[in-house]
């Protein structure tokens, strides 16, 4: 019986090393996947920072454009309040001219 116990211990030994090898292989695979995820997370972080910077610049440009449009609108309102019919006529003729130029450019 004592010999049977030793042979059982010896039969477990190769099985144990096989399990250890499997564990190490799986650990390496898991480590590889973790490194891939880490690399992906870094790329996402960099892209997010780039997009945030781009959005801030875009917001600044939009604010500047909004300011310019507001100034132009105030000028048009002041022009309209002056009450001169010639100004309205010039404005309408200018708009008509611009639309005609655009029409002929598109028609080509």
FIRO-713040 format. One record per atom (N, C-alpha, C): residue number from 1; residue in one letter; y, z, x. Coordinates in pm, whole numbers, plus 50000, padded with zeros to 5 digits. Example, Ala and Ser with C-alpha at 12.3 -4.5 7.8 and 13.67 -1.06 7.14 Angstrom:
2
<site><pos>1</pos><code>A</code><y>49431</y><z>50780</z><x>51319</x></site>
<site><pos>1</pos><code>A</code><y>49550</y><z>50780</z><x>51230</x></site>
<site><pos>1</pos><code>A</code><y>49670</y><z>50780</z><x>51320</x></site>
<site><pos>2</pos><code>S</code><y>49775</y><z>50708</z><x>51285</x></site>
<site><pos>2</pos><code>S</code><y>49894</y><z>50714</z><x>51367</x></site>
<site><pos>2</pos><code>S</code><y>50003</y><z>50787</z><x>51290</x></site>
This chain:
108
<site><pos>1</pos><code>X</code><y>49883</y><z>50000</z><x>50080</x></site>
<site><pos>1</pos><code>X</code><y>50000</y><z>50000</z><x>50000</x></site>
<site><pos>1</pos><code>X</code><y>50126</y><z>50000</z><x>50086</x></site>
<site><pos>2</pos><code>X</code><y>50112</y><z>50066</z><x>50196</x></site>
<site><pos>2</pos><code>X</code><y>50225</y><z>50070</z><x>50286</x></site>
<site><pos>2</pos><code>X</code><y>50258</y><z>49932</z><x>50342</x></site>
<site><pos>3</pos><code>X</code><y>50153</y><z>49855</z><x>50370</x></site>
<site><pos>3</pos><code>X</code><y>50173</y><z>49720</z><x>50421</x></site>
<site><pos>3</pos><code>X</code><y>50235</y><z>49631</z><x>50315</x></site>
<site><pos>4</pos><code>X</code><y>50194</y><z>49652</z><x>50191</x></site>
<site><pos>4</pos><code>X</code><y>50250</y><z>49572</z><x>50082</x></site>
<site><pos>4</pos><code>X</code><y>50399</y><z>49596</z><x>50069</x></site>
<site><pos>5</pos><code>X</code><y>50442</y><z>49718</z><x>50094</x></site>
<site><pos>5</pos><code>X</code><y>50584</y><z>49750</z><x>50087</x></site>
<site><pos>5</pos><code>X</code><y>50662</y><z>49681</z><x>50198</x></site>
<site><pos>6</pos><code>X</code><y>50601</y><z>49672</z><x>50316</x></site>
<site><pos>6</pos><code>X</code><y>50670</y><z>49606</z><x>50426</x></site>
<site><pos>6</pos><code>X</code><y>50675</y><z>49456</z><x>50405</x></site>
<site><pos>7</pos><code>X</code><y>50569</y><z>49397</z><x>50353</x></site>
<site><pos>7</pos><code>X</code><y>50572</y><z>49252</z><x>50330</x></site>
<site><pos>7</pos><code>X</code><y>50672</y><z>49221</z><x>50220</x></site>
<site><pos>8</pos><code>X</code><y>50686</y><z>49310</z><x>50124</x></site>
<site><pos>8</pos><code>X</code><y>50784</y><z>49290</z><x>50018</x></site>
<site><pos>8</pos><code>X</code><y>50925</y><z>49297</z><x>50076</x></site>
<site><pos>9</pos><code>X</code><y>50947</y><z>49387</z><x>50170</x></site>
<site><pos>9</pos><code>X</code><y>51078</y><z>49398</z><x>50235</x></site>
<site><pos>9</pos><code>X</code><y>51105</y><z>49273</z><x>50318</x></site>
<site><pos>10</pos><code>X</code><y>51003</y><z>49220</z><x>50385</x></site>
<site><pos>10</pos><code>X</code><y>51020</y><z>49098</z><x>50464</x></site>
<site><pos>10</pos><code>X</code><y>51046</y><z>48978</z><x>50376</x></site>
<site><pos>11</pos><code>X</code><y>50985</y><z>48973</z><x>50258</x></site>
<site><pos>11</pos><code>X</code><y>51006</y><z>48859</z><x>50169</x></site>
<site><pos>11</pos><code>X</code><y>51147</y><z>48864</z><x>50109</x></site>
<site><pos>12</pos><code>X</code><y>51201</y><z>48982</z><x>50099</x></site>
<site><pos>12</pos><code>X</code><y>51337</y><z>48994</z><x>50046</x></site>
<site><pos>12</pos><code>X</code><y>51440</y><z>48952</z><x>50151</x></site>
<site><pos>13</pos><code>X</code><y>51409</y><z>48967</z><x>50277</x></site>
<site><pos>13</pos><code>X</code><y>51502</y><z>48938</z><x>50384</x></site>
<site><pos>13</pos><code>X</code><y>51548</y><z>48792</z><x>50383</x></site>
<site><pos>14</pos><code>X</code><y>51460</y><z>48693</z><x>50380</x></site>
<site><pos>14</pos><code>X</code><y>51505</y><z>48554</z><x>50376</x></site>
<site><pos>14</pos><code>X</code><y>51581</y><z>48524</z><x>50247</x></site>
<site><pos>15</pos><code>X</code><y>51539</y><z>48582</z><x>50139</x></site>
<site><pos>15</pos><code>X</code><y>51607</y><z>48562</z><x>50011</x></site>
<site><pos>15</pos><code>X</code><y>51749</y><z>48619</z><x>50019</x></site>
<site><pos>16</pos><code>X</code><y>51762</y><z>48733</z><x>50087</x></site>
<site><pos>16</pos><code>X</code><y>51893</y><z>48797</z><x>50101</x></site>
<site><pos>16</pos><code>X</code><y>51987</y><z>48709</z><x>50183</x></site>
<site><pos>17</pos><code>X</code><y>51940</y><z>48650</z><x>50292</x></site>
<site><pos>17</pos><code>X</code><y>52027</y><z>48565</z><x>50374</x></site>
<site><pos>17</pos><code>X</code><y>52065</y><z>48437</z><x>50297</x></site>
<site><pos>18</pos><code>X</code><y>51973</y><z>48388</z><x>50217</x></site>
<site><pos>18</pos><code>X</code><y>52004</y><z>48270</z><x>50134</x></site>
<site><pos>18</pos><code>X</code><y>52116</y><z>48303</z><x>50036</x></site>
<site><pos>19</pos><code>X</code><y>52110</y><z>48420</z><x>49976</x></site>
<site><pos>19</pos><code>X</code><y>52216</y><z>48462</z><x>49882</x></site>
<site><pos>19</pos><code>X</code><y>52347</y><z>48480</z><x>49957</x></site>
<site><pos>20</pos><code>X</code><y>52342</y><z>48537</z><x>50078</x></site>
<site><pos>20</pos><code>X</code><y>52462</y><z>48554</z><x>50159</x></site>
<site><pos>20</pos><code>X</code><y>52524</y><z>48418</z><x>50192</x></site>
<site><pos>21</pos><code>X</code><y>52440</y><z>48321</z><x>50227</x></site>
<site><pos>21</pos><code>X</code><y>52490</y><z>48186</z><x>50258</x></site>
<site><pos>21</pos><code>X</code><y>52556</y><z>48123</z><x>50135</x></site>
<site><pos>22</pos><code>X</code><y>52493</y><z>48141</z><x>50021</x></site>
<site><pos>22</pos><code>X</code><y>52552</y><z>48089</z><x>49897</x></site>
<site><pos>22</pos><code>X</code><y>52686</y><z>48157</z><x>49870</x></site>
<site><pos>23</pos><code>X</code><y>52691</y><z>48287</z><x>49888</x></site>
<site><pos>23</pos><code>X</code><y>52816</y><z>48360</z><x>49866</x></site>
<site><pos>23</pos><code>X</code><y>52926</y><z>48312</z><x>49961</x></site>
<site><pos>24</pos><code>X</code><y>52891</y><z>48290</z><x>50087</x></site>
<site><pos>24</pos><code>X</code><y>52990</y><z>48243</z><x>50182</x></site>
<site><pos>24</pos><code>X</code><y>53037</y><z>48103</z><x>50147</x></site>
<site><pos>25</pos><code>X</code><y>52944</y><z>48017</z><x>50106</x></site>
<site><pos>25</pos><code>X</code><y>52982</y><z>47881</z><x>50068</x></site>
<site><pos>25</pos><code>X</code><y>53074</y><z>47884</z><x>49945</x></site>
<site><pos>26</pos><code>X</code><y>53040</y><z>47967</z><x>49850</x></site>
<site><pos>26</pos><code>X</code><y>53124</y><z>47978</z><x>49730</x></site>
<site><pos>26</pos><code>X</code><y>53259</y><z>48041</z><x>49762</x></site>
<site><pos>27</pos><code>X</code><y>53258</y><z>48137</z><x>49856</x></site>
<site><pos>27</pos><code>X</code><y>53383</y><z>48199</z><x>49899</x></site>
<site><pos>27</pos><code>X</code><y>53473</y><z>48095</z><x>49966</x></site>
<site><pos>28</pos><code>X</code><y>53415</y><z>48011</z><x>50051</x></site>
<site><pos>28</pos><code>X</code><y>53493</y><z>47905</z><x>50116</x></site>
<site><pos>28</pos><code>X</code><y>53546</y><z>47806</z><x>50013</x></site>
<site><pos>29</pos><code>X</code><y>53465</y><z>47771</z><x>49915</x></site>
<site><pos>29</pos><code>X</code><y>53508</y><z>47681</z><x>49809</x></site>
<site><pos>29</pos><code>X</code><y>53622</y><z>47743</z><x>49729</x></site>
<site><pos>30</pos><code>X</code><y>53608</y><z>47869</z><x>49697</x></site>
<site><pos>30</pos><code>X</code><y>53712</y><z>47942</z><x>49624</x></site>
<site><pos>30</pos><code>X</code><y>53840</y><z>47950</z><x>49707</x></site>
<site><pos>31</pos><code>X</code><y>53825</y><z>47976</z><x>49836</x></site>
<site><pos>31</pos><code>X</code><y>53941</y><z>47980</z><x>49926</x></site>
<site><pos>31</pos><code>X</code><y>54010</y><z>47844</z><x>49930</x></site>
<site><pos>32</pos><code>X</code><y>53932</y><z>47738</z><x>49934</x></site>
<site><pos>32</pos><code>X</code><y>53989</y><z>47603</z><x>49932</x></site>
<site><pos>32</pos><code>X</code><y>54066</y><z>47578</z><x>49804</x></site>
<site><pos>33</pos><code>X</code><y>54009</y><z>47618</z><x>49691</x></site>
<site><pos>33</pos><code>X</code><y>54077</y><z>47600</z><x>49561</x></site>
<site><pos>33</pos><code>X</code><y>54205</y><z>47683</z><x>49554</x></site>
<site><pos>34</pos><code>X</code><y>54200</y><z>47805</z><x>49607</x></site>
<site><pos>34</pos><code>X</code><y>54319</y><z>47891</z><x>49608</x></site>
<site><pos>34</pos><code>X</code><y>54429</y><z>47828</z><x>49693</x></site>
<site><pos>35</pos><code>X</code><y>54391</y><z>47771</z><x>49809</x></site>
<site><pos>35</pos><code>X</code><y>54489</y><z>47704</z><x>49894</x></site>
<site><pos>35</pos><code>X</code><y>54550</y><z>47582</z><x>49824</x></site>
<site><pos>36</pos><code>X</code><y>54466</y><z>47508</z><x>49751</x></site>
<site><pos>36</pos><code>X</code><y>54518</y><z>47394</z><x>49675</x></site>
<site><pos>36</pos><code>X</code><y>54617</y><z>47440</z><x>49567</x></site>
<site><pos>37</pos><code>X</code><y>54582</y><z>47547</z><x>49498</x></site>
<site><pos>37</pos><code>X</code><y>54671</y><z>47600</z><x>49396</x></site>
<site><pos>37</pos><code>X</code><y>54801</y><z>47652</z><x>49457</x></site>
<site><pos>38</pos><code>X</code><y>54791</y><z>47714</z><x>49573</x></site>
<site><pos>38</pos><code>X</code><y>54910</y><z>47764</z><x>49641</x></site>
<site><pos>38</pos><code>X</code><y>55001</y><z>47647</z><x>49679</x></site>
<site><pos>39</pos><code>X</code><y>54941</y><z>47542</z><x>49733</x></site>
<site><pos>39</pos><code>X</code><y>55018</y><z>47423</z><x>49769</x></site>
<site><pos>39</pos><code>X</code><y>55084</y><z>47362</z><x>49646</x></site>
<site><pos>40</pos><code>X</code><y>55011</y><z>47356</z><x>49537</x></site>
<site><pos>40</pos><code>X</code><y>55064</y><z>47302</z><x>49412</x></site>
<site><pos>40</pos><code>X</code><y>55178</y><z>47390</z><x>49360</x></site>
<site><pos>41</pos><code>X</code><y>55163</y><z>47520</z><x>49370</x></site>
<site><pos>41</pos><code>X</code><y>55268</y><z>47612</z><x>49325</x></site>
<site><pos>41</pos><code>X</code><y>55395</y><z>47595</z><x>49409</x></site>
<site><pos>42</pos><code>X</code><y>55379</y><z>47574</z><x>49538</x></site>
<site><pos>42</pos><code>X</code><y>55495</y><z>47552</z><x>49626</x></site>
<site><pos>42</pos><code>X</code><y>55564</y><z>47421</z><x>49588</x></site>
<site><pos>43</pos><code>X</code><y>55486</y><z>47318</z><x>49562</x></site>
<site><pos>43</pos><code>X</code><y>55544</y><z>47190</z><x>49520</x></site>
<site><pos>43</pos><code>X</code><y>55618</y><z>47204</z><x>49387</x></site>
<site><pos>44</pos><code>X</code><y>55561</y><z>47277</z><x>49294</x></site>
<site><pos>44</pos><code>X</code><y>55627</y><z>47299</z><x>49165</x></site>
<site><pos>44</pos><code>X</code><y>55756</y><z>47375</z><x>49185</x></site>
<site><pos>45</pos><code>X</code><y>55755</y><z>47474</z><x>49271</x></site>
<site><pos>45</pos><code>X</code><y>55876</y><z>47551</z><x>49299</x></site>
<site><pos>45</pos><code>X</code><y>55985</y><z>47463</z><x>49360</x></site>
<site><pos>46</pos><code>X</code><y>55948</y><z>47380</z><x>49456</x></site>
<site><pos>46</pos><code>X</code><y>56045</y><z>47291</z><x>49519</x></site>
<site><pos>46</pos><code>X</code><y>56102</y><z>47192</z><x>49416</x></site>
<site><pos>47</pos><code>X</code><y>56015</y><z>47136</z><x>49333</x></site>
<site><pos>47</pos><code>X</code><y>56061</y><z>47041</z><x>49231</x></site>
<site><pos>47</pos><code>X</code><y>56152</y><z>47110</z><x>49130</x></site>
<site><pos>48</pos><code>X</code><y>56119</y><z>47232</z><x>49094</x></site>
<site><pos>48</pos><code>X</code><y>56203</y><z>47307</z><x>49000</x></site>
<site><pos>48</pos><code>X</code><y>56340</y><z>47333</z><x>49060</x></site>
<site><pos>49</pos><code>X</code><y>56345</y><z>47371</z><x>49186</x></site>
<site><pos>49</pos><code>X</code><y>56474</y><z>47393</z><x>49252</x></site>
<site><pos>49</pos><code>X</code><y>56555</y><z>47264</z><x>49257</x></site>
<site><pos>50</pos><code>X</code><y>56489</y><z>47152</z><x>49288</x></site>
<site><pos>50</pos><code>X</code><y>56558</y><z>47023</z><x>49292</x></site>
<site><pos>50</pos><code>X</code><y>56612</y><z>46988</z><x>49154</x></site>
<site><pos>51</pos><code>X</code><y>56530</y><z>47005</z><x>49051</x></site>
<site><pos>51</pos><code>X</code><y>56573</y><z>46971</z><x>48915</x></site>
<site><pos>51</pos><code>X</code><y>56687</y><z>47061</z><x>48869</x></site>
<site><pos>52</pos><code>X</code><y>56682</y><z>47189</z><x>48903</x></site>
<site><pos>52</pos><code>X</code><y>56791</y><z>47281</z><x>48868</x></site>
<site><pos>52</pos><code>X</code><y>56921</y><z>47240</z><x>48936</x></site>
<site><pos>53</pos><code>X</code><y>56912</y><z>47200</z><x>49063</x></site>
<site><pos>53</pos><code>X</code><y>57031</y><z>47153</z><x>49134</x></site>
<site><pos>53</pos><code>X</code><y>57086</y><z>47027</z><x>49068</x></site>
<site><pos>54</pos><code>X</code><y>56997</y><z>46935</z><x>49032</x></site>
<site><pos>54</pos><code>X</code><y>57037</y><z>46811</z><x>48966</x></site>
<site><pos>54</pos><code>X</code><y>57102</y><z>46840</z><x>48831</x></site>
<site><pos>55</pos><code>X</code><y>57045</y><z>46933</z><x>48756</x></site>
<site><pos>55</pos><code>X</code><y>57102</y><z>46968</z><x>48625</x></site>
<site><pos>55</pos><code>X</code><y>57240</y><z>47033</z><x>48640</x></site>
<site><pos>56</pos><code>X</code><y>57259</y><z>47114</z><x>48742</x></site>
<site><pos>56</pos><code>X</code><y>57392</y><z>47175</z><x>48765</x></site>
<site><pos>56</pos><code>X</code><y>57494</y><z>47067</z><x>48796</x></site>
<site><pos>57</pos><code>X</code><y>57456</y><z>46971</z><x>48882</x></site>
<site><pos>57</pos><code>X</code><y>57547</y><z>46861</z><x>48914</x></site>
<site><pos>57</pos><code>X</code><y>57578</y><z>46778</z><x>48789</x></site>
<site><pos>58</pos><code>X</code><y>57475</y><z>46752</z><x>48711</x></site>
<site><pos>58</pos><code>X</code><y>57495</y><z>46675</z><x>48588</x></site>
<site><pos>58</pos><code>X</code><y>57586</y><z>46750</z><x>48491</x></site>
<site><pos>59</pos><code>X</code><y>57568</y><z>46880</z><x>48482</x></site>
<site><pos>59</pos><code>X</code><y>57654</y><z>46962</z><x>48396</x></site>
<site><pos>59</pos><code>X</code><y>57799</y><z>46956</z><x>48443</x></site>
<site><pos>60</pos><code>X</code><y>57820</y><z>46962</z><x>48575</x></site>
<site><pos>60</pos><code>X</code><y>57956</y><z>46952</z><x>48628</x></site>
<site><pos>60</pos><code>X</code><y>58018</y><z>46816</z><x>48596</x></site>
<site><pos>61</pos><code>X</code><y>57940</y><z>46710</z><x>48609</x></site>
<site><pos>61</pos><code>X</code><y>57990</y><z>46576</z><x>48576</x></site>
<site><pos>61</pos><code>X</code><y>58023</y><z>46565</z><x>48428</x></site>
<site><pos>62</pos><code>X</code><y>57936</y><z>46623</z><x>48345</x></site>
<site><pos>62</pos><code>X</code><y>57961</y><z>46618</z><x>48201</x></site>
<site><pos>62</pos><code>X</code><y>58087</y><z>46696</z><x>48164</x></site>
<site><pos>63</pos><code>X</code><y>58107</y><z>46810</z><x>48227</x></site>
<site><pos>63</pos><code>X</code><y>58229</y><z>46888</z><x>48203</x></site>
<site><pos>63</pos><code>X</code><y>58353</y><z>46809</z><x>48243</x></site>
<site><pos>64</pos><code>X</code><y>58345</y><z>46742</z><x>48358</x></site>
<site><pos>64</pos><code>X</code><y>58458</y><z>46661</z><x>48405</x></site>
<site><pos>64</pos><code>X</code><y>58484</y><z>46545</z><x>48308</x></site>
<site><pos>65</pos><code>X</code><y>58379</y><z>46479</z><x>48263</x></site>
<site><pos>65</pos><code>X</code><y>58393</y><z>46369</z><x>48168</x></site>
<site><pos>65</pos><code>X</code><y>58450</y><z>46419</z><x>48036</x></site>
<site><pos>66</pos><code>X</code><y>58402</y><z>46533</z><x>47991</x></site>
<site><pos>66</pos><code>X</code><y>58455</y><z>46592</z><x>47867</x></site>
<site><pos>66</pos><code>X</code><y>58604</y><z>46621</z><x>47880</x></site>
<site><pos>67</pos><code>X</code><y>58644</y><z>46670</z><x>47997</x></site>
<site><pos>67</pos><code>X</code><y>58785</y><z>46697</z><x>48022</x></site>
<site><pos>67</pos><code>X</code><y>58868</y><z>46568</z><x>48018</x></site>
<site><pos>68</pos><code>X</code><y>58815</y><z>46463</z><x>48081</x></site>
<site><pos>68</pos><code>X</code><y>58887</y><z>46335</z><x>48080</x></site>
<site><pos>68</pos><code>X</code><y>58898</y><z>46277</z><x>47939</x></site>
<site><pos>69</pos><code>X</code><y>58791</y><z>46288</z><x>47863</x></site>
<site><pos>69</pos><code>X</code><y>58794</y><z>46237</z><x>47725</x></site>
<site><pos>69</pos><code>X</code><y>58892</y><z>46318</z><x>47642</x></site>
<site><pos>70</pos><code>X</code><y>58896</y><z>46449</z><x>47662</x></site>
<site><pos>70</pos><code>X</code><y>58992</y><z>46533</z><x>47590</x></site>
<site><pos>70</pos><code>X</code><y>59136</y><z>46495</z><x>47621</x></site>
<site><pos>71</pos><code>X</code><y>59162</y><z>46469</z><x>47750</x></site>
<site><pos>71</pos><code>X</code><y>59297</y><z>46427</z><x>47788</x></site>
<site><pos>71</pos><code>X</code><y>59334</y><z>46294</z><x>47726</x></site>
<site><pos>72</pos><code>X</code><y>59241</y><z>46199</z><x>47727</x></site>
<site><pos>72</pos><code>X</code><y>59267</y><z>46068</z><x>47667</x></site>
<site><pos>72</pos><code>X</code><y>59290</y><z>46082</z><x>47517</x></site>
<site><pos>73</pos><code>X</code><y>59211</y><z>46167</z><x>47452</x></site>
<site><pos>73</pos><code>X</code><y>59226</y><z>46187</z><x>47308</x></site>
<site><pos>73</pos><code>X</code><y>59364</y><z>46246</z><x>47275</x></site>
<site><pos>74</pos><code>X</code><y>59405</y><z>46343</z><x>47356</x></site>
<site><pos>74</pos><code>X</code><y>59538</y><z>46403</z><x>47333</x></site>
<site><pos>74</pos><code>X</code><y>59649</y><z>46300</z><x>47353</x></site>
<site><pos>75</pos><code>X</code><y>59634</y><z>46212</z><x>47449</x></site>
<site><pos>75</pos><code>X</code><y>59733</y><z>46107</z><x>47471</x></site>
<site><pos>75</pos><code>X</code><y>59739</y><z>46010</z><x>47354</x></site>
<site><pos>76</pos><code>X</code><y>59622</y><z>45975</z><x>47302</x></site>
<site><pos>76</pos><code>X</code><y>59618</y><z>45884</z><x>47187</x></site>
<site><pos>76</pos><code>X</code><y>59683</y><z>45951</z><x>47065</x></site>
<site><pos>77</pos><code>X</code><y>59657</y><z>46079</z><x>47047</x></site>
<site><pos>77</pos><code>X</code><y>59717</y><z>46151</z><x>46934</x></site>
<site><pos>77</pos><code>X</code><y>59869</y><z>46157</z><x>46951</x></site>
<site><pos>78</pos><code>X</code><y>59915</y><z>46185</z><x>47072</x></site>
<site><pos>78</pos><code>X</code><y>60061</y><z>46184</z><x>47097</x></site>
<site><pos>78</pos><code>X</code><y>60120</y><z>46046</z><x>47074</x></site>
<site><pos>79</pos><code>X</code><y>60046</y><z>45945</z><x>47113</x></site>
<site><pos>79</pos><code>X</code><y>60091</y><z>45808</z><x>47093</x></site>
<site><pos>79</pos><code>X</code><y>60099</y><z>45777</z><x>46944</x></site>
<site><pos>80</pos><code>X</code><y>60001</y><z>45822</z><x>46869</x></site>
<site><pos>80</pos><code>X</code><y>59999</y><z>45796</z><x>46725</x></site>
<site><pos>80</pos><code>X</code><y>60111</y><z>45873</z><x>46654</x></site>
<site><pos>81</pos><code>X</code><y>60145</y><z>45989</z><x>46703</x></site>
<site><pos>81</pos><code>X</code><y>60250</y><z>46069</z><x>46639</x></site>
<site><pos>81</pos><code>X</code><y>60390</y><z>46016</z><x>46666</x></site>
<site><pos>82</pos><code>X</code><y>60401</y><z>45931</z><x>46766</x></site>
<site><pos>82</pos><code>X</code><y>60534</y><z>45880</z><x>46798</x></site>
<site><pos>82</pos><code>X</code><y>60588</y><z>45792</z><x>46684</x></site>
<site><pos>83</pos><code>X</code><y>60497</y><z>45738</z><x>46601</x></site>
<site><pos>83</pos><code>X</code><y>60539</y><z>45668</z><x>46481</x></site>
<site><pos>83</pos><code>X</code><y>60579</y><z>45523</z><x>46502</x></site>
<site><pos>84</pos><code>X</code><y>60563</y><z>45469</z><x>46618</x></site>
<site><pos>84</pos><code>X</code><y>60601</y><z>45330</z><x>46641</x></site>
<site><pos>84</pos><code>X</code><y>60487</y><z>45238</z><x>46598</x></site>
<site><pos>85</pos><code>X</code><y>60517</y><z>45143</z><x>46512</x></site>
<site><pos>85</pos><code>X</code><y>60415</y><z>45051</z><x>46462</x></site>
<site><pos>85</pos><code>X</code><y>60373</y><z>44954</z><x>46570</x></site>
<site><pos>86</pos><code>X</code><y>60460</y><z>44930</z><x>46670</x></site>
<site><pos>86</pos><code>X</code><y>60425</y><z>44839</z><x>46780</x></site>
<site><pos>86</pos><code>X</code><y>60309</y><z>44895</z><x>46864</x></site>
<site><pos>87</pos><code>X</code><y>60309</y><z>45025</z><x>46879</x></site>
<site><pos>87</pos><code>X</code><y>60202</y><z>45087</z><x>46958</x></site>
<site><pos>87</pos><code>X</code><y>60068</y><z>45066</z><x>46889</x></site>
<site><pos>88</pos><code>X</code><y>60063</y><z>45084</z><x>46756</x></site>
<site><pos>88</pos><code>X</code><y>59939</y><z>45060</z><x>46681</x></site>
<site><pos>88</pos><code>X</code><y>59897</y><z>44915</z><x>46694</x></site>
<site><pos>89</pos><code>X</code><y>59992</y><z>44824</z><x>46686</x></site>
<site><pos>89</pos><code>X</code><y>59962</y><z>44682</z><x>46698</x></site>
<site><pos>89</pos><code>X</code><y>59904</y><z>44651</z><x>46836</x></site>
<site><pos>90</pos><code>X</code><y>59966</y><z>44703</z><x>46942</x></site>
<site><pos>90</pos><code>X</code><y>59915</y><z>44681</z><x>47077</x></site>
<site><pos>90</pos><code>X</code><y>59776</y><z>44741</z><x>47095</x></site>
<site><pos>91</pos><code>X</code><y>59754</y><z>44857</z><x>47039</x></site>
<site><pos>91</pos><code>X</code><y>59624</y><z>44922</z><x>47048</x></site>
<site><pos>91</pos><code>X</code><y>59516</y><z>44841</z><x>46978</x></site>
<site><pos>92</pos><code>X</code><y>59547</y><z>44790</z><x>46860</x></site>
<site><pos>92</pos><code>X</code><y>59451</y><z>44708</z><x>46785</x></site>
<site><pos>92</pos><code>X</code><y>59425</y><z>44577</z><x>46857</x></site>
<site><pos>93</pos><code>X</code><y>59530</y><z>44513</z><x>46908</x></site>
<site><pos>93</pos><code>X</code><y>59512</y><z>44387</z><x>46981</x></site>
<site><pos>93</pos><code>X</code><y>59430</y><z>44409</z><x>47109</x></site>
<site><pos>94</pos><code>X</code><y>59456</y><z>44518</z><x>47179</x></site>
<site><pos>94</pos><code>X</code><y>59379</y><z>44548</z><x>47300</x></site>
<site><pos>94</pos><code>X</code><y>59231</y><z>44569</z><x>47267</x></site>
<site><pos>95</pos><code>X</code><y>59203</y><z>44646</z><x>47162</x></site>
<site><pos>95</pos><code>X</code><y>59064</y><z>44670</z><x>47121</x></site>
<site><pos>95</pos><code>X</code><y>58997</y><z>44540</z><x>47081</x></site>
<site><pos>96</pos><code>X</code><y>59067</y><z>44454</z><x>47007</x></site>
<site><pos>96</pos><code>X</code><y>59013</y><z>44325</z><x>46966</x></site>
<site><pos>96</pos><code>X</code><y>58983</y><z>44239</z><x>47089</x></site>
<site><pos>97</pos><code>X</code><y>59075</y><z>44239</z><x>47185</x></site>
<site><pos>97</pos><code>X</code><y>59055</y><z>44162</z><x>47308</x></site>
<site><pos>97</pos><code>X</code><y>58931</y><z>44211</z><x>47383</x></site>
<site><pos>98</pos><code>X</code><y>58916</y><z>44341</z><x>47394</x></site>
<site><pos>98</pos><code>X</code><y>58799</y><z>44396</z><x>47465</x></site>
<site><pos>98</pos><code>X</code><y>58670</y><z>44358</z><x>47393</x></site>
<site><pos>99</pos><code>X</code><y>58667</y><z>44367</z><x>47261</x></site>
<site><pos>99</pos><code>X</code><y>58547</y><z>44330</z><x>47186</x></site>
<site><pos>99</pos><code>X</code><y>58517</y><z>44181</z><x>47200</x></site>
<site><pos>100</pos><code>X</code><y>58618</y><z>44097</z><x>47202</x></site>
<site><pos>100</pos><code>X</code><y>58596</y><z>43953</z><x>47219</x></site>
<site><pos>100</pos><code>X</code><y>58541</y><z>43923</z><x>47358</x></site>
<site><pos>101</pos><code>X</code><y>58595</y><z>43988</z><x>47460</x></site>
<site><pos>101</pos><code>X</code><y>58544</y><z>43967</z><x>47595</x></site>
<site><pos>101</pos><code>X</code><y>58398</y><z>44010</z><x>47603</x></site>
<site><pos>102</pos><code>X</code><y>58366</y><z>44123</z><x>47547</x></site>
<site><pos>102</pos><code>X</code><y>58227</y><z>44171</z><x>47549</x></site>
<site><pos>102</pos><code>X</code><y>58137</y><z>44076</z><x>47472</x></site>
<site><pos>103</pos><code>X</code><y>58184</y><z>44026</z><x>47357</x></site>
<site><pos>103</pos><code>X</code><y>58105</y><z>43933</z><x>47276</x></site>
<site><pos>103</pos><code>X</code><y>58072</y><z>43806</z><x>47354</x></site>
<site><pos>104</pos><code>X</code><y>58175</y><z>43749</z><x>47421</x></site>
<site><pos>104</pos><code>X</code><y>58152</y><z>43625</z><x>47497</x></site>
<site><pos>104</pos><code>X</code><y>58064</y><z>43649</z><x>47619</x></site>
<site><pos>105</pos><code>X</code><y>58074</y><z>43766</z><x>47679</x></site>
<site><pos>105</pos><code>X</code><y>57986</y><z>43797</z><x>47793</x></site>
<site><pos>105</pos><code>X</code><y>57841</y><z>43813</z><x>47749</x></site>
<site><pos>106</pos><code>X</code><y>57820</y><z>43872</z><x>47635</x></site>
<site><pos>106</pos><code>X</code><y>57683</y><z>43890</z><x>47584</x></site>
<site><pos>106</pos><code>X</code><y>57626</y><z>43756</z><x>47537</x></site>
<site><pos>107</pos><code>X</code><y>57712</y><z>43673</z><x>47477</x></site>
<site><pos>107</pos><code>X</code><y>57667</y><z>43545</z><x>47421</x></site>
<site><pos>107</pos><code>X</code><y>57619</y><z>43451</z><x>47531</x></site>
<site><pos>108</pos><code>X</code><y>57673</y><z>43463</z><x>47652</x></site>
<site><pos>108</pos><code>X</code><y>57634</y><z>43375</z><x>47763</x></site>
<site><pos>108</pos><code>X</code><y>57493</y><z>43386</z><x>47793</x></site>
